[in-house]
Amino acid sequence: PHVNKNPYRYQKWADDVPNMSLHLGRGLRLDRGALVRPPSHGEMQLSMRMHGIPKQLLGGCRAYQGSVRPIHGSVAPLGAGRPGPPLPGAPRPRAQLGLSAIAAPSPSLAVEGGSDTKEHLQGLSGEQQASVAAPLGTSLVVAGPGSGKTRVLISRILHLVQAHDVAPHSIAAITFTNKAAREMRERLEHALGPEAAAQPFIGTFHGLGLSMLRQASSQLPAGCRVRPGFSVADGDAATAMMQRLVKSTAGIDIRQSGARTSAEQKRTVAKQARIILSAISRMKNSVPGYAALKGEQAMLRELMQRRGTELTMQNKIMAREMGQWYEMYRDSLAQSNAADFDDLLSLTVTLLQESEAARCALSRRFHHILVDEFQDTNATQYELVKLLAPVDSLQKGRRSLFLVGDPDQAIYGWRGAIPEQLGERLRTDYPDLKVLTLRDNYRSSSTILAAARAVLGPQSRRLRPMLPHGPALRLHSVLGPTEEGELVARQIRRLQARHGVPLSEVAVLVRTHAQTRAIEEALVRHRIPYIVLGGRTFWQRKEVQDVLAYLRLALAPWDGVALRRIINVPKRGLGPATLAKLEAAGEGSIARALFPPAWPLEGGVEGTVAPTLPLLDRGALGLSAATAKKVEAFRALALGLAAALRSMPLHDALAHIVEATGYLDGAKDAAAEDNDEAVADSKDGRAVGATAEDLPSASSTGEAKEEETAVTLRRRLGQLVEVARLAGEAGAPGLPVADLGLEVESGRDERLEGVRAFLDSCALDAAPDGGEAAARRDSVRVSTMHAAKGLEYAAVFVPGCVEGQIPSPPRENDGGAALREERRLMYVSLTRAKQHLTLLCPSSDPRVSRSFLLPSRFIKELEDSGCVLERTEHEDSERRAPHRSHRAAARYQRSRRLNRPEE
């Protein structure tokens, strides 16, 4: 019954009340006698309208800013019209509270064709209703943080279906993360039913592009160098491909790179590969028509867009060098008949630009386009939106383009996003654009919103807080990262004890990955479970990727990316020297050397498998007798897997792959390699993606460690087989979208198309998401500021608020664009918090050369703006961290055995 002091303990006694359900949240209001809950971005699924409540207030509501708001929570009966028994401490009826003078909520908007409000508009604020009920055509909704944009998107789809009689299959809702797409689809299932909710396309730009290319890749120009049946090279495959190019072309050795050991040389090659891939990705996202250009021309065009027409000689030299790397990378992808994630967008744009048939088919299918997070679109994505919703078709009749974004939350300029597309460019391309605004914030306290506005500056769009004042912001000055992590851990325990905040509602947001080390060590010392967001998902696990590579090889033997990944996994004696000989014999393609061009799809339509393969000429290949025998054994294995895939269900084929390849027998070697990799990561501060249970243990070695790893491998691969079985029972396994109405090549085998669709779905799920991965329910979230976009927590900690880190060092000749984006990034981080916000400023850091660090300029701006701050200087020596030095903390962490519960 201490509802107001501790809302999280309210659940305990409320669950015992018959026929009652606790609804946690904020911003509740009375609307025509019913208690209605506005949008929530939390983890719980809440009903949008609560029936059967008399005209009284329940759950500690109060009057705030002219409307009825809750203090912490509300209790509503489950059965409509059947109020449950009174609760202990329940508020009195409205008449007894003296609330007759409270102004009624903003009136609902009337929809054409009836005097009553449509059901999908009930419970929305006036601004939200105006956005949902906007007329057809082009609309832009500028939605601030916590304003309920996800609910507006869902309600807009319902409005199109119910008010405009739009067929659900003619709607496409494009999101930026798979998590957002899943959440939107689940909400639509509750509103429309599973059958109707499956008809609209709901997914990412990459998902839409992949589906279109699968159905019409034969219509691409020859210069695109992508054939039907292409594979998708994920980030790991692209990085491995570029590293091979760097080692073979650049000739980096120990003397040239300055590396004294093979490990240092490997890190040098990996760093060079990341730099090159980053430049190529930036070019692909900025130059939609790059496929028709030479590498140097494409790089020059990207530089001109980013730095203006005046290019220095150094810029031109860099463009020439990166253009050469891009040409080699594109040739390597073409030899494997593969496309990376950036290609999925650019190839789709090329398909729609060059193929009138594809444009007409897509125009017939999709009449209404909705795009979320439009401020983060790059030039290629913007061009794709224009092709999906041409301005002339929007002006003719019953079509619409509905965009949702916020320029104040544009934080992806470093990867090609153009927030200016929300301004004059959009108005120029769509003259009839209607702009609507969502200013009401239902997430954060007014104290937090005032701080966020102070950081963003006078150009910020003023948000209206819908919640009362919360606790003051806490600012702690500490000695260094170790003390910083220790203070964060103690404050988390304090929030648990005093305020009942669950660990899943606590987030630590860092600017760079290197900051997570001290935070993780402190959480481990205090036995606080945590997970680092943005790390490896189930689909990114090595064993899962290996088995899926075998599946891709069985489906298409020319898949050079899959072949290189698993030709020596588990180890079968086919090392780099053998692969180099096979690659030379196949003119740059190992698959061409191992398999005849027609294998294994001999028979075309039926997809039958050749019963035998001709023996290789080991003399021409330069292979020894023993090596040739191993190669022939691998070819026979591939032949058997291809035959099994074409003769049994998908899940049985996956189980056969695990058994036939002997993958689990290699668990001992895999355990040793994984343990070495984890130890190396923990030493150099690259433990992002790990959990407290993933950190290596000094004593967890030997046979027990190997057996533990083998059990984990069996469990994960069993999960993969089960996912395939469930997908097969649901129909088209893993098909990301329904058929788009494009003309596809005839003669395709339905079974193999289902396998390819399953692999496409796995590739999209393994793509970098940015959203919150599946995590333990009761664990602290450690995340970068960028990865926290779209999430919310009761308590947020932001360590490292010093110059050079927050904000990061400025770039040269950018006109202040980098600093403006850093302000927006800080604004996004602060608005993730609901009630508790803590900033930390270390005065020193052993990772930087400066002996003394200056507090961030954002801290001074908060103080000058009059924000409510509780400032605490670093603590006395008696209360400092038990391990004062960074090295001592590392030794402590390595020497301590961690209990590793199952994931």
N, C-alpha and C positions, 0 to 999 in steps of 0.2 A: 503493500500500500504506500510506499514512499515513491509514488509515481513521478512526481516532479523532480525528485533528486536523482533517481536512477531508473530511467525508462527501460533499460535492457533487462532489469530484474522483474519488470512488470509482466513479462511473458510467463514466469514461473507460476504465479498464482492464477493468472487469467486462464491458463490452459485447463485448470480444474473446473471451471465454471461450465455447466452443461449448455450446449447449443450456442456457445459464444466463440468468437475468433478475434485475436488481437491483430490490429492493423497498425504497424509502426509507420511513421512518416511525418510529414509536416505540411502545412498549408491547407489543412482541412477547412471546409466552409459549408454553411447550410445553403441549399439551393432548392426552393419550393418544398421544404419539409423533409428533404433527404440529405443525408450527410455524404458529401461527394469529395473524393480524394483527387487532387490534381496530379500531374505526371510525376513519376519517380524514376530515378536512374539507379536505384539500389539493386541488390541481388535478389530480393524477394519479389515474387509475383503477387500483386495486390489486386483485388477487385476494384474496378473503376467506379462502381456505384454501389452503395450499400442500401439495401431495401429494408423496409419495416421499422424504421427509426422514427419515433414520435418527435414532435417539435421540442426537443430538449437537447442539451449538450452532454456528450459522454466523453470520457477519457481525458479530462483535464483541458478542455478548450478554453480560450480566452478571447476577449475582444482586442483586436490589433489593427490599426490603420483602417478603421471603417469596415472591417469584415471579421468574421469569426475564424480564429486560428487556433490550432492546438498548442498545448505546451509541450507534450511529448508523444502521446499516442491516443488511440481511440478504440473502443470496443463496439462492434456491431454484431447483431444476431445473424446467424447463418440462415435461418429460415425466414423467408419474406413474410412480413406481417405477424411474426411471432416473436415479440421481444422477450428476451430471457429474463431471469430473475435479477433483481438489483445487485450490483457489485458493491463490495465494501468501499466506502469512500467515494462512490459515484457522485458526480455533480448533480445539483438540483435541476429541476426543469427550468426552461428559459424564463418563464414568468417570475420565478422566485429569484433569479439571478439579477433582475433589473436590467436586462439587455434589450428592452423594447426600443431604445433609441438608437441602436446600432444600425448603420446603413446596410441595406440589402446588397448582396453581391451584384456585380455588373450584369445587366440583363443579357439573356441569350439572344443570339442572332436568329431571325426568322429565315427559313429557307424557302425559296420560291416553290410554290405549289402547295403550301400548307401553312397554317397559322402556328402549329406546334413545332417546337424544336426537334430536329432529328435526334435519334438516340445517340448517334456517334458524336454529336456536338455537346451533349450534356456533360457537365463536369469540367468543361473547358472555360478558361477565362475569356474575357472579351477579345483580347488580342489574339489568343489562340483560335477562337472561333472565326475571326476575320481572316486569318491565314488559311484555315482549313476550307472555308467556304468561298475563297477567292474565285472569280470567274475563270473560265477556260482561257487559254492563251499562255503567256509567259509571266511567271511570278517569281519574285525573289524574296525569301523570308530571311531577314537578318536576325538571327537567334543568338542571344547572349548565353553565357554558361548558366546551366541550371534552369533554363527557361522552358523546358519541356519540348524540345524540338523533335525528339524521337516519337513522342505521342502525337505531335502535329503531323508527322509523316504518316503514321498509321491511320490517323483519323482522315487524312486527305485521301488515302486509298479507299477507305470505307465510304467517304463522301462521293468519290467518283462512281463507285459501284452502286450505292443506294440512291443518291440524289440525281445522278446523270445517267443511270442505267448503262454503265460502261461494262463491257465484258472483262472479267478479271485477267484473261490471257493477253489482253492488249495493253497491260500496264507493265512497266519496267522500273523498278526501284533500285538505284545503284548506290551502294555504300562503299566505305573505304576499308572496312575490316570484315573478316568472316564472322567475327563475334557479333557485330552490329547486324549483319544479315540474318544470323540465326535468331537473334532476339526479335527482330522484326517479323520473321516468319512465324515464330511461336505465338506472338501476339495476334497475328492475323488468323492463325488456326483457331484461337479462342473466339474471335469475332465472326469469322466467315465459315468455319468448319474446315477440316483437313482437305477435302476435295477442292473447294474453291480457293483455299490459300495456296495450293500447289500450282495453280495456273499462272499467276504473275511471275515474271522473272525478278528475283530478289537476290542480289549478289554484288560482287565487286566488278570494277572495270575489267580486271584480268579474267574473271569468270565469264563475262559476256563475250570478250574477245576470243577466248579459247573455244567457246561453243560455236561461234560463227566460223572460225577457221576450220574446225573439225568438219563442218558441213559443206564448206565451199573453198577449201584450200586449193583445189585444182583451178580456180578462177583467178588466182594470184598471178601477177606478171612473172615472167621467167627470171627477172633480175632479183626477185625476193629469195630465190634459192631454197625454197621450202616445198617439200613434196607431201602428198597425202600420207597420213600415218606417222607424221613427225612426232618426236618426243619433246617433252618440256625439260629443259636443263634448269634445275633449281640453283640456289645460291652456292651450295657446296660443289655441285658439278661445274658451274661456271668458274669458281675459284680454282678448282683442281686443273681445269683446262688451261687457264691463264698461267698458273704456276709452271705447267709443263712448257708452255711457250716461252716464259721468262728464262727458265733454266736452259732450254735448247737454243734459244735465239740470242739472248743477251750475253750468254757465256759467263754468267756470274759464278765465280769460284771464291775460295777462301781468301786469296790474295786481293782480288778486285774489290770484294765487298768489305774487306777489313775484318771479317769474322774469323775468329781463331778456332772455332769448333764447328762441327757439322750442325749442331742445334742453332748456333747463331746464324749460320748460312741459311738454314731453313727459314728462320724468322725474317731474314733479309729478303729472301725470295717472296715470302708471303706478303710482306709489307709492300713490295713493288707491285705485286699482282693486285692487291687491294687498291692501290693508287690508280693503276691503269683501268681497272674495272669501274671505279668510281667516275673517272672521266668519260668512259664510254657510256655509262648509264645516264650521266648528266646530258650528254649529247643526244642520246635516243629520246629522252624525255622533253628536250627543248626543240628538236628539229623533226617535225612529224614526217617529212618526206625524205629522211636520210637514206632509205634503201636505194633510192635512185641516184645517190651522190657517191663520189669517191670519198675515201676516209678523210683525207686532208681537207676537202671542201666542206664536209659535214662538220668537222671540228672547227674550222674557221667560222662557219656560220653560227655555231653555238657561242664562240667567243665574242663575235660581233653583237649577238643579242644580249650577252651578259655584260660586256664592257664598252659597248659603243663601237662606232665605225673606226675610231682611231686605234689601230693595233700596232704594238711595238714589234721590233724584229724578234725579240724574245718570245712574244706571243705566237708569231708565225712559225718559229722553230719548234715550239712546243706542239702546235697544231699539226705540223708535219710528222713529228715523232709519234704522237698519239694516233694520228691517222694510220700510220703503218701498223701499230699494234692492233687497231680496230680491224684492218684488213685481214691480218693473220687470225684474229679471233673469229671473224665471220667465216673465213675459210674452214676453220676447225669445226664450227657449228654445222656448216653445210655438209661436210664429210660425214658427220654423224646424223644428218637429217634431224637436227634439233633446233629449238628456238628457246631463248631465255625469256624471263618474265617481261622485260621491256619490249621484246619483239612481239609479244602477244597484243600489245596495244598498237604499236606502229604498223604491224601487218594488217590489223583490222581496219585501221584508217586507210591504208593503201587499197585493201579489198573494196571498201565502200566508195573510194574515189574512182577506182578503175572499172568496177563492174556495175553496170546499170541494173543488171538482174538482181544482184545482191541488195542494192539500195531499194529497189521496188519491193522485194520480198520482205525486207525489214520494215519498210513503211507500211506494208499491209498488216504486219504482225503487231507492231507497237505504235499506239496512238497517244499514249500518255507516259511521259518520262519524268521520273523524280530522281534528284541527285542530292545526296547528303554531303556535308563537309565540302562545299563547292570552293571554299577559299583555298583548299589544298590541292586543287587540280593543276596539273602542269599543261604545257602547250599541246601535247599529244592528246591528253584526256579532254581538253577543251575542244579540240578539233573533232574528236569522236562525238561529243555531245552535239555539236553543230550538225554533224551528219545524221545523228539519230533524230534530231528535232529541227529540220530546216525551217527558217523563218517563214518561207512562203506557205508551207503546209500548215503552220500555226495560224496564219492569217486567214486561211480558207474556211476552216470549220471546226468541228468538234475534236480538237487536239489540244494538248497542253504540255508545257514544260514547267516543272515546279522545282526550284532550286532553293536549298537551305544552306546558309553559311554565315560566317562572322569574320570580318576582316581583322578584328582584334585577337582572334585565335589562329592566325596564319603563322605556323611555326615550321614549315617544311620548305622554306626557300632554298636551303642548302641542297635539296634533291630535285630542284626544278620547279617547285610550285610557284605560281604567279598570283599573289593575292589581288593584284590590280585588275584581274579579270572580273572581279565583282563590281568594278566601277565603270569607267567610261567605255571600255571595250565591250562589255556586255550590253550597255545601252546602245552602242553603235550597231552591234550585230542584231539586237532585238529592240527595235524602236518602241514597240508597244509594251515594254517591260513595266510591270507593276511591283513596287517595293513595299513590303510590310515589315513590321518590326515587332520582336518579342523582347520586352524589357524586364518583365517580372521574373525575379530569381527566387526559386523555391528550394534552393539547396543550401546556401551559405548564410551565416548570420550577417547582420548589417556591419558588424565590426570587421569581418573578413572582406566584405565587398568594398568598404572604404579603403582598406589597405591595397586591394587590387587596383582600384581606380588611381590611387596615388602613384603606383608603379607605372601604370600605362601612360599617365600624363593627361593633359587637358583635352587631347583629341579622343579620349575614350568615350564610348557610348554609355551614358549613365544608366546603370541598372537599378531597378526598384526592388529593394529587399522585401520579401514577403514573410520573413521570420524576424523575431525580436533580436535585440542585442545579445550577443553571446559573450563568452569569456574573452578577456583581453589577449592580444597576441603576445607570445612569450619570445624574448630575444636573449640568447645566452652567448656570452663571450667565453671561449674555452682556449686552452693552450694549443692543442693540436688535434689531428684526426683521431688518435687513440682516446683522448678525453672526450672528444665529440661523440664517438660511438658509445662510450660508457654512459654519457649523459642521456643519449637517446634511449638506451636500454632501461635505465632507471626511470625515465619519464614514462615509458610504456607501461612499466609495472605500476607506476602511480596512477595512470589513467585507468588501469584495470581495477585497482583497489578502491579508488575514490569515486570514480564515475561509472564503473561497470562497462567500460568500452571493450568489446571483444577484439581479439587480435586481428580478425579479418577486416575490421574497420579502421586499421592503423596502416599508414603508408609512410615510407621514407623515400623521398624523391631526391635523386642526385643528378648533378649536371653531366658527369662523365662516369664511365664504367669503373675507373680506377678508384673512385670514392667508396665503392661497395665493400672493399676489403676490411677496413676498420669497423664499418657497421656490422658486417657479418661476424667478425671475431667477437665483438661485444655481445651480440645476440646469442652466440654459441655459449659464451661464458655464463650468461644469465639464463640459459636453458629456455630461450624464447624461440619457438618454431617460426620459420620464415620461408619465403620463396622469392626468388628473384624473377620478376616478370620480364618478358622478352627473351627468355632463354629457350632451351630445346623443348619442343612439344613432343607428343607421342610420335607424330609422323616424321620428326626430324631425328629420331634415335637411329644410331648406326645400324642396328640389327634390322629395324623395320625398313630402312632405306635399302639395305642389302637384299632382303627378300623381294622387295618390290622391283629392284633392278633385275633380279633373275626372272621375275614375271614379265618385265618389259622385253628382256632378251628372248624369252619363249614366244612372245607375241610378234616381235620384229627383230630378226637377227642383225639387221643393219644399224641397230641402235648402238652407235659407238660409245656414247656416254655410259650406258648400262654395261656394255661389254668391258670397258676399261675398269669399271668399279669392281666387278665381281670375278674377273678372269682368274684372279689369284686369291679369292676369298671363299672358303678357308684356304689357307696356303697349300698350293699344289705344285710348287717348284717352277712357276712361270714368272720369272722376275723381270726387271727392267731390260736386261740384255735381250731376252727372248722377245719381249714386246717390241723392242726397237727393230729387230729383224723382221717380225711379222708386219710391222708398220711400213717398213721399206718395201717389202714384197707386195703389199697392197696399195702402193702409191699414196701413202699417208693414211690409210684406213685399215685397221686390224680386221674389221669385219669382212672387208673385201678379200683379204687373204685367207680367212678361215672358212667362209661360206660362199658357195656359188651365188650369183645374183638372184636366181629363181628360188633359192631355198629359204624358208621351208614352205612357202605358199604355192607349191606346185599344184596346179589344178585350179588356181584363181579363186572362183566363187566359193567353192566348198572349203578352201583353206586346208586341204589335205597335206600331209607331211611326206617328204621323200623317205622311203624305207631305209636307204643307206646313203652315205656320202662318199665320194671318191677320195682316196687317200691323198694326202699332201705330198708334194715332191720335196722331201726334206733336204735333198742336195741343193735344189734351187733356193731354198729358204736359208740354207746355212745352219741347219739344226743338227745336233747330235742325235744318235739313236734314242737315248734315254729321254731327251727333251721332246723329240717327235712323238714318242709314245705318250707322254703327258698331254701334249696338244691334242692328239687323237682321242684320248680319254675325255678331255673337256668337250670336244665336238660331239662325241657320243652322248655325253650328259645333256648338252643343249638340245640335241635331237630328241631325246626322251622327254625332256620337259615340254618341248613344243607339242609333241604328240599327246602328252597328258593334258595340256591346256585345251586341246581341241576335242577331247573325249570325255571330260568330266566337269562337274560344276566348279565354279571359281574357287570356293572355299576348300574343296577337296584338292584342287590343283595347287593351292598355296601350301596346304599341309604336305602334299607330295614333294614340293620344292624343298621344304625344310628337311624332310627325311632323306631325299635322294642326294642332296648336296652335302649332307653331313655337317650342316651348319652348327648344330649344337655341340658336335664333337670338338669344334674349335673354341669352345668357351674358355678353356684354360689360357690360350694365347690372348684372346680378346680381353680377359680379365686383367692380365698383366699390362697390356697396352693401355686400357682405360685407366688403370690405377696410376701409371706413369704420367699419362696426360693430365689427370686430375691434380696430381701433385705439382706438376709444372705450372698448371693454371693457378693453383693457390699461391705459388711462390711469386709469380709476377703480377698478381692482382687481377687476373682475367677470369674470375670465378662467376661471371655473369651467366645466368642460366642455370646455376646450381641451386640446390636447396641445402638446408643444414644437414640433411641426410646424405647428400651427394659428396660432401667433403671427405677426403681420404683419411683413413685412420691408421695410426702408426702400427697398431698391433693386429689389424684385420688383414693379415696376409696368410700365405700358405694355402693348404687344402680347404680350410673353412671359407676363405675368401673366394676361391675358385668355385666351390660348390654354391655359394651364395649368388655369384654371378650367373652360373648356369641356371639356377632356379629363376632368377630375374629374366633371363633370356627366354626361357620356356614360357613364362607368364606373358611377356609382351608379345611374343609371336603367337601365342594362343589367342590373345586379344585381337591380333590382326586377322587371324582366321575367322574368329567370331564376327568381326565387323564385316568381312566379306560375305559370310553366310547370311547375316541380317540384311545386307544390301541386296543380295540375290533374291531373298524372299520378298523384298519390297518392290521388286520389278526390275527396272533398269539399274544395275548396280552402280551406285555412286554418281548417276547422271546429274551434272550440276544444274542444268536447265532443261526445260522441255524443248522439243523441236522448234526451231525458229522459222520454219516455213521456207528455208532455202533449198534450192535444188542440189541434191547430193549425188555423189557418184553412185551408179547402179552396181549391183553385184556384190554388195558388202555382206559379209557373214555376220548374222545377228549376234552369235555368241561372242565372236571376237570384238565386235563393236561394244558389247557390254563390258568386256574386260578393259578396253581402251577407255571407256567412260569411267570405270572405277579408278583407273590409274590417273586420269585427269582430276578426278575429285580429290585423290590423295595428294596430288601435286599442289592443288590450290590450298588445301588445308595445311600443307607444309610451308606455304609462302610466309614471308615475314608479315606479321599481322599488326603488331602495335597494340593490340588489345590484351585483355587479361586472359592468360591461359588457364586451363583447368588447374585449380590449386586446392590445397587442403583448406577445409572450411575455417579452421582456427589457426591461422598463421599470419604473421606480419608480411606485408607486401613491400619489397624493396625494388625500386624501379627508377629508370631514368625519367626525366621530366617529359620527354617526348612520348615515351611508352605509356604514360599515365593519362594521355589525352582521352577524354570521353568517360573517365572513371570518377568515382567520388568516394570519400572516406570521412568517417567521423573525426579522425585526428590525422594531421599531416605534419611531418617533420621535413624541413629543407636544410640540410647541412651544407657547409662550404660556401656561405654567403660572403665571399671576399672578391676583391677586384682580380681580374684575370681568370676567374672561374665562373662567377655569376655577377656580371656578364663575362663572357669569354673574351679573349683578346680581339680587338677590332681587325678587320681585314683592310688591305690597302685599296684605295681608290673605289670604294663602294658607296660613297656619299652618305654614310651613316646607316645604310640598310641593315647591316649586321646588328648594330646596337638596337635598332627598332625591333628587329626580330627577337633579340634577347629580352627586351621589355615584354613583348607578347608572350614569350615562353614563361617568364616569371609570373605574368598575369594568369596564364593557364594553370600553373602550378599552385598558386594561392587559391584559386577558385575550385580546386579539387576538394578543399576542406569544407566540412559542414559546420563544425563547432570549435574545434581545437586546432590552432596553428602555431607551430614553433619554428623559429629560425635560429640557426647556429652559425657563429663567426669564429673560426679558429685564428689564432694570432700567428701560428707558424705551421709549416708543413714540410716534412723531410723530402717530399717528392719534388719540391721546387727549390731553386737556388736562393731566392730571397730569404733573408733571415727573419723578416717581419712582414706580415700580410696586412693589407689595408681592408677595412670593412667595405662591403659592396656599396656602390653609390645608391643602390635601391634602398638600403637601410637608412641612409641619411634622408632620402626623400620621404620615407615613411615617418620619420621623426618630425621633419619640417611640416608635413601635412596635418599634424595633430592627431594621428592615429593613436588608439589606445594601446600602449606598449608596456609590458612588464620586463624591464631590462635587468639581467643578472650577470655580474662579472664572473670570471672563472673562479672555481671553488678552491677552498683551502687544500693544502697538501694531504691532510688526513682523509679527505673525501675524494681524492683523485682516483683514477683508474688503478687497479692493482698492478698493472704492467705499464709503466710510464713510457718506455721507449717503444718505437715501432718494431724493432727486432725482437724485443722481449715478448711482445704480444704474438708475433709470428711463431716464436719457439714454443710458447704456451699452447697455441692452437695446434701445432703439429704433434706435440707430445701427448695430447689429451685424447682419450678414446671417446668417440661419439656414439651414442645409441642411435641406430639407424632403423627406425620403423619403416614398414612397407609403405610405398607410395600409394 
